[in-house]
Amino acid sequence: MKTIDDLQVAGKRVFVRADLNVPLDGTTITDDGRIRAVLPTIARLAEAGAKVIVASHLGRPKGAPDPKFSLAPAAARLGELLGRDVAFASDTVDDGARSTVEGLAGGQVAVLENLRFNPGETSKDDAERGAFADRLAALADLYVGDGFGAVHRKHASVYDLPARLPHAAGGLIATEVGVLKKLTEDVKRPYAVVLGGAKVSDKLGVIDHLLGKADRILIGGGMAYTFLKAQGYEIGGSLLQEDQIPAVREYLSRAKEQGVEFVLPVDVLAAAEFPDLHAKAPANPVTVSGDAIPADLQGLDIGPETRKLFASKLADAATVFWNGPMGVFEHPDYAEGTRAVAQALIDSPAFSVVGGGDSAAAVRQLGFDENAFGHISTGGGASLEYLEGKTLPGLAALED
């Protein structure tokens, strides 16, 4: 896979497929981590004299313009971080994009409007997707893939466009792939994996793949209650994917046979109702045993004894991968489990990887220094699919 070091970019129009899919509260960006992650690549290209065309998706518009999914706030923030003016095109491939690109001089940067405003970006029809890729290719001379959070998607700007232009991986993708190889090839042991988040179904593939690689798998978040139920425990009104119980039981059995330790919550913070995340009013949770949650309560975070247990299982690890919060971290009364795992990673001598998505957002929201972790990924779904052993279309497209 070539990198930007292999490209001659001065005076060239360089299309950078970034991941600017930032969370918004109206037009206010609540977490600019993904913009900061691609910043070095954009800055380096601009400093080398390239005409930099940055493109991304944001949210899930239905193939047509929708103001609430505009990339205008991301373009403005990119300009602030770069310390230079960033032009913004009002469309993806039409008059606005063409005139904006034509107006660029070497060293200048422009952002195109949300790629998903065009149905060709996400189309499952190869011809429609290819036609959109042709129009994008007409805007540029070179392609740099640096949107790691989108490389698991077979989309026009991710998969089809690199085939139409000389291409290379940006610094972010090169870093992400290098880090993930440390989790799959010649892993330093003990290797601990911490998985959380709401749904077991989202993590089954990675659990299946890691059963042959990890030494310990710690389970928290909403998905933990399906594991507890699979062991015959009472989980009250906690989140449950009942149809996944047979698969969970199979994994628990396989883990025992292969000597992989599964660590589940021994206590949880529970309440009668899900908290109001906007009001942040006191939730007054109670601590209950993980194997006997009362029928009128639902688990919403791991409890104090589980925090200690998880920390002890991470203390001597050499490698840790963490994906998914331990509870409803957005509410202060249910943030301590996620905070405890983050702190345990910092305290551990392990090479620690925070696997993007809500985990990365939680690290920043809870005020941790990102540099205290080995690596914070920008791609939750992409990281998981890589660890599942899947071929990621966006990475395959960058190979020569």
C-alpha positions in Angstrom: 0.0 0.0 0.0 1.5 3.3 -1.1 1.4 6.3 1.3 1.5 10.0 0.5 5.3 9.9 0.7 5.0 8.1 -2.7 3.1 10.9 -4.4 4.2 14.1 -6.1 1.5 16.5 -5.0 2.8 20.0 -5.7 0.3 21.8 -7.9 -1.9 18.7 -8.2 -5.6 18.4 -7.2 -5.6 15.9 -4.4 -8.9 14.3 -3.4 -8.8 13.3 0.3 -11.5 11.0 1.4 -11.7 11.9 5.1 -14.1 11.0 7.9 -15.7 14.2 9.1 -18.7 12.4 10.4 -18.8 14.4 13.6 -21.6 14.5 16.2 -23.7 17.7 15.9 -26.1 19.5 18.3 -27.8 21.5 15.7 -24.8 23.2 14.0 -22.5 22.8 17.0 -19.9 20.1 16.8 -19.8 18.2 20.1 -16.7 16.1 19.4 -14.2 17.2 16.8 -11.9 14.1 17.3 -12.3 12.9 13.7 -11.4 16.2 12.3 -8.3 16.4 14.4 -7.3 12.9 13.4 -7.1 13.7 9.6 -5.6 17.2 10.2 -2.0 16.1 9.8 -2.6 14.6 6.4 -4.5 17.6 5.1 -1.9 20.0 6.5 1.0 18.1 5.1 -0.6 18.0 1.6 -1.3 21.7 1.7 2.2 22.6 2.9 3.5 20.5 0.0 1.6 22.7 -2.5 -1.3 20.5 -3.3 -4.8 21.8 -4.1 -6.6 19.8 -1.4 -10.2 18.6 -1.9 -11.6 17.1 1.2 -14.7 14.9 1.0 -16.7 13.0 3.6 -20.1 11.8 4.6 -22.1 12.9 7.7 -25.0 11.0 9.1 -27.5 9.1 7.0 -29.2 11.5 4.6 -31.4 9.6 2.0 -29.4 10.4 -1.1 -30.6 14.1 -1.2 -29.6 17.4 0.3 -30.7 17.8 3.9 -29.5 20.9 5.8 -29.2 19.1 9.2 -26.5 16.8 7.6 -24.5 19.6 6.0 -20.7 19.5 6.3 -20.5 23.3 6.6 -19.8 23.2 10.4 -17.1 20.6 9.9 -15.5 22.7 7.1 -15.5 25.8 9.4 -13.9 23.8 12.3 -11.3 22.4 9.9 -10.4 25.9 8.9 -10.0 26.9 12.6 -7.7 23.9 13.3 -5.6 24.5 10.2 -5.3 28.2 10.8 -6.2 29.0 7.2 -9.3 29.7 5.1 -11.1 26.6 3.9 -13.5 26.9 1.0 -16.8 25.1 1.1 -18.6 23.8 -2.0 -22.4 23.8 -1.8 -22.7 20.5 -3.6 -20.6 17.3 -4.3 -20.0 17.2 -8.1 -22.1 20.0 -9.7 -21.4 23.7 -10.4 -20.6 24.5 -6.7 -17.9 21.8 -6.5 -16.4 22.4 -9.9 -16.1 26.2 -9.4 -14.7 25.8 -5.9 -12.1 23.4 -7.1 -11.2 25.5 -10.1 -10.6 28.4 -7.7 -8.0 26.6 -5.6 -4.4 27.5 -5.7 -1.5 25.3 -4.5 -1.6 25.0 -0.7 -5.3 25.8 -0.5 -8.1 23.6 0.9 -11.7 23.0 0.1 -14.4 20.8 1.5 -17.2 19.3 -0.6 -20.7 19.0 0.7 -21.9 15.7 2.2 -21.2 12.9 -0.3 -24.3 11.1 0.8 -26.4 13.9 -0.6 -25.9 12.1 -3.9 -27.5 8.6 -4.2 -24.6 7.3 -6.1 -22.3 7.4 -3.1 -24.0 4.5 -1.3 -25.8 2.8 -4.1 -25.6 -1.0 -4.3 -25.8 -0.8 -8.1 -22.2 -0.8 -9.4 -23.1 1.3 -12.5 -24.8 4.1 -10.5 -21.9 4.1 -7.9 -19.4 4.1 -10.7 -21.0 7.0 -12.5 -20.8 9.1 -9.3 -17.1 8.0 -8.9 -16.4 9.2 -12.5 -17.8 12.6 -11.7 -15.7 12.8 -8.5 -12.6 11.7 -10.4 -13.1 14.6 -12.8 -12.4 17.0 -10.0 -9.0 15.6 -9.1 -5.6 14.3 -10.2 -4.7 12.1 -7.2 -6.6 10.2 -4.5 -5.7 9.9 -0.8 -7.8 7.6 1.3 -7.7 8.7 5.0 -11.3 8.1 6.2 -10.6 5.0 8.3 -14.1 5.2 9.8 -15.6 4.5 6.3 -13.2 1.9 4.9 -15.6 -1.0 5.7 -18.1 0.5 3.3 -18.3 -0.3 -0.4 -19.1 3.3 -1.3 -18.2 5.3 -4.4 -15.7 7.6 -2.8 -14.2 4.8 -0.7 -14.1 1.8 -3.1 -14.7 2.9 -6.7 -12.8 6.3 -6.8 -9.3 4.9 -6.0 -9.5 2.7 -9.1 -9.9 5.8 -11.2 -7.0 7.9 -9.9 -3.4 7.3 -8.8 -3.9 6.6 -5.1 -2.3 6.2 -1.7 -3.1 5.9 2.0 -3.0 8.9 4.2 -1.2 9.1 7.5 -4.3 8.2 9.6 -5.1 5.0 7.7 -1.5 4.0 7.7 -1.4 4.4 11.5 -4.7 2.6 12.1 -3.7 -0.4 10.0 -0.3 -0.6 11.8 -2.0 -0.5 15.2 -4.6 -3.1 14.3 -1.8 -5.4 13.1 -0.5 -5.3 16.7 -3.8 -6.7 17.8 -3.8 -9.6 15.2 -0.2 -10.5 14.5 2.5 -11.3 17.1 0.3 -10.0 19.9 2.1 -9.4 23.2 0.4 -11.3 26.1 -1.6 -11.3 28.2 -4.0 -10.0 25.7 -7.3 -8.6 27.2 -10.3 -7.4 25.3 -13.0 -5.2 26.8 -16.3 -5.1 25.0 -19.4 -3.0 25.9 -22.1 -1.1 24.2 -25.7 -2.0 23.7 -26.0 -5.0 21.4 -24.4 -8.4 21.6 -25.2 -8.9 17.9 -22.8 -6.0 17.0 -19.9 -7.8 18.6 -20.5 -11.5 17.8 -18.1 -11.5 14.9 -15.3 -10.0 16.8 -15.9 -12.3 19.8 -15.9 -15.3 17.5 -12.5 -14.2 15.9 -10.9 -13.2 19.2 -11.7 -16.5 21.0 -8.6 -17.9 19.3 -6.4 -14.9 20.1 -7.4 -13.2 23.4 -6.5 -14.5 26.8 -9.4 -12.6 28.6 -12.6 -11.1 27.4 -14.4 -8.6 29.7 -18.0 -7.9 29.0 -19.9 -4.8 30.1 -22.5 -2.4 28.8 -26.0 -3.4 27.7 -24.6 -6.5 26.0 -23.6 -8.0 29.3 -27.2 -8.7 30.3 -27.6 -11.2 27.5 -24.5 -13.0 28.7 -25.8 -13.0 32.3 -29.2 -14.3 31.1 -27.5 -17.0 29.1 -26.0 -18.2 32.4 -29.5 -18.4 33.9 -29.3 -15.3 36.0 -32.2 -12.9 36.6 -31.6 -9.6 34.8 -34.9 -7.7 35.5 -35.9 -5.2 32.8 -32.3 -4.9 31.5 -31.5 -4.8 27.8 -31.8 -8.3 26.3 -31.3 -9.8 22.9 -33.0 -13.1 23.6 -32.4 -14.5 20.1 -28.6 -14.2 20.7 -28.6 -16.4 23.8 -27.8 -19.6 21.9 -24.8 -18.0 20.3 -23.6 -16.5 23.6 -23.8 -19.9 25.3 -21.8 -21.4 22.4 -19.1 -18.8 22.9 -19.0 -19.3 26.6 -18.6 -23.0 26.1 -15.9 -22.6 23.4 -14.0 -20.1 25.6 -13.9 -22.6 28.4 -12.6 -25.3 26.1 -9.9 -22.9 24.7 -8.8 -21.5 28.1 -10.1 -18.0 27.3 -11.4 -16.3 30.5 -14.8 -14.5 30.2 -15.3 -11.9 32.9 -18.8 -10.7 33.5 -20.2 -8.1 35.9 -20.6 -9.2 39.5 -22.7 -6.2 40.4 -24.5 -3.4 38.5 -26.0 0.0 39.0 -29.7 -0.3 38.3 -32.8 1.9 38.3 -36.5 1.6 37.4 -36.2 4.0 34.4 -33.7 4.9 31.7 -32.2 8.3 32.6 -33.0 11.6 30.9 -29.8 12.3 29.1 -30.7 16.0 28.4 -31.8 17.1 31.9 -29.0 15.1 33.6 -31.2 15.0 36.7 -30.0 12.8 39.5 -31.0 9.2 38.7 -30.5 7.7 42.2 -29.4 4.2 41.0 -29.0 1.3 43.4 -26.2 -1.3 43.4 -27.5 -4.9 42.9 -25.9 -8.2 42.3 -25.2 -9.1 38.7 -26.8 -12.5 39.1 -30.1 -11.3 40.6 -31.3 -7.9 39.2 -34.9 -7.3 40.6 -37.7 -7.5 38.1 -38.6 -3.8 38.4 -35.1 -2.6 37.8 -32.7 -2.4 34.8 -29.0 -2.5 34.8 -27.4 0.7 33.4 -23.7 0.5 34.4 -21.3 -1.9 36.0 -21.1 -1.6 39.8 -18.2 -0.8 42.1 -17.0 -4.4 42.6 -17.1 -5.0 38.9 -15.0 -1.9 38.3 -12.4 -3.3 40.7 -12.6 -6.8 39.1 -12.1 -5.4 35.6 -9.2 -3.2 36.7 -7.5 -6.2 38.3 -7.9 -8.2 35.0 -6.2 -5.3 33.1 -3.4 -4.6 35.5 -1.0 -7.2 34.2 -2.1 -7.1 30.5 0.5 -6.4 27.8 -2.1 -5.7 25.1 -5.7 -4.3 25.6 -8.4 -3.6 23.0 -11.5 -1.8 24.3 -14.6 -1.2 22.3 -17.9 0.0 23.8 -18.8 1.8 27.0 -19.7 0.0 30.3 -23.0 1.9 30.8 -25.0 5.0 29.9 -21.8 7.1 30.2 -23.7 10.2 28.9 -25.3 10.5 32.3 -23.0 11.3 35.2 -24.6 8.8 37.5 -23.8 6.0 35.0 -20.4 7.1 33.8 -18.2 5.6 36.5 -17.9 2.2 35.0 -16.6 3.6 31.7 -14.4 6.0 33.6 -12.9 3.1 35.6 -12.1 1.1 32.5 -10.4 4.1 30.9 -8.4 4.7 34.0 -7.4 1.0 34.2 -6.0 1.2 30.7 -4.0 4.2 31.7 -2.7 2.6 34.8 -1.8 -0.7 33.0 1.5 -1.1 31.3 -0.3 -2.5 28.3 -0.3 -1.2 24.8 -3.9 0.0 24.8 -6.2 0.6 21.8 -9.6 2.4 22.2 -11.6 1.1 19.4 -13.4 4.2 18.2 -17.1 5.0 18.3 -18.7 5.6 21.6 -15.5 4.5 23.5 -13.5 7.3 21.9 -16.3 9.8 22.5 -16.5 8.7 26.2 -12.7 9.1 26.7 -12.9 12.7 25.5 -16.2 13.5 27.2 -14.9 12.2 30.5 -11.9 14.4 30.2 -9.0 11.9 29.8 -5.8 12.9 28.0 -5.9 11.1 24.7 -2.1 10.8 24.7 -2.4 8.5 27.8 -3.6 5.7 25.6 -1.6 3.7 23.1 -4.1 4.6 20.3 -7.6 5.9 19.9 -9.2 4.7 16.7 -11.4 6.8 14.5 -13.4 3.8 13.2 -15.5 1.7 15.5 -17.2 -0.4 12.9 -14.1 -0.6 10.7 -11.9 -1.6 13.7 -14.3 -4.4 14.6 -14.5 -5.7 11.1 -10.7 -5.7 10.7 -10.5 -7.7 14.0 -13.1 -10.1 12.6 -10.7 -10.8 9.8 -12.9 -9.3 7.1 -11.6 -7.7 3.9 -12.4 -4.0 4.1 -13.3 -2.6 0.7 -11.6 0.8 1.3 -8.3 -0.8 2.3 -8.5 -3.3 -0.6 -9.0 -0.4 -3.0 -5.8 1.2 -1.8 -3.7 -1.8 -2.5 -1.8 -1.9 -5.9 
